[in-house]
Amino acid sequence: VTVPDERVKKLHEIYNSKRTIYTTIEFCDIAGLVKGASKGEGLGNKFLGHIREVAAIVHVVRCFENDNIVHVDGKIDPLSDIETINTELILSDMEVLERRIGKTAKNLKGDKSLQKEVDLLNRVNDFLASGKSARAMELTEEEADFVKSLDLLSYKPIIYVANVSEDDAADDGSNEYV
């Protein structure tokens, strides 16, 4: 998707450039995760791997009834769907962190400078274990840079999109799920 920007247009006019190239955003449609995805349910690990490659997550949440379209849980419950996805992302992150903690703790025996890293990894893991996403942690700038480098799924920015029916899209917002 091309992202139009008036500032780029103005620069084009000022410098009379031959071409104007706007920023683009690439959206990748990754099928929904199911409960247990972090343990390999469905195609969970494959999908989690795809999500790990993105810069941000746009979570499209079903907010409409339609008997012809089956919901994986058999009912429409957007909050439950959001909770399921967040839980699976957190569980996947905890698995990544546990491997990293083990590896770093092993290296700690020969390099005491890694203690700070081990402490932060444990702090993030404990935070995730409380059911909260890594993006909700209060971190210093240095800590935030390190956590970002871990490529944790629950640290990525997220946007929730309410997928409504065509009738609801033209409505005044009376959809009970939204």
C-alpha positions, 0 to 999 in steps of 0.5 A: 500500500502506498502511503501518500504524504503531502510533505513528499508532494511539496518536496517534489514541487520544490525540487522539480524531481522526475519521480515521486516515490512515496513510502509503502507498507506491505501487509502480509495476511497470516491466517489466524492462530488457534489456542495451543498454537505456541505448542504446535496446534494447527499450523501455529509454529509456522504462523508464529514464525511468519509473525516474527518477521513483521514490524507490527501486528494488525489483528483483525477481529471478527465482530459479525454474525454469519451462519455461513462462515464458521468461527474456529471456537463456534461463537463470536467473542472478539475479546476472547479471540484477542486474549487467545492470540495475546496468550499464544504470543506470550507463550511463544515469547516465553519459550524464546526467552527460556532458551536465551536465558539458558544459553546466556546463563551458561556463558555467564560462567566465563563472562560475568558482564552478562549478568545484567542481560540475564537479569533483564531476560528473567525480568521480561520472562517474569513479566510475561508469566504474569500474563502481560505483553512485553510491550506493556513493560516499563523499560529504560531506553537501553533495555528497550533496545535490547528487548526489541532486538530479541524480536519478541512477538508480544513486544511488537506494536499492535493495531486491532481492527474490528471486522464488521459486516457491510451493514454494520460498516454503514451503521452508526456504530451499534455493533455490540461486539465493537 
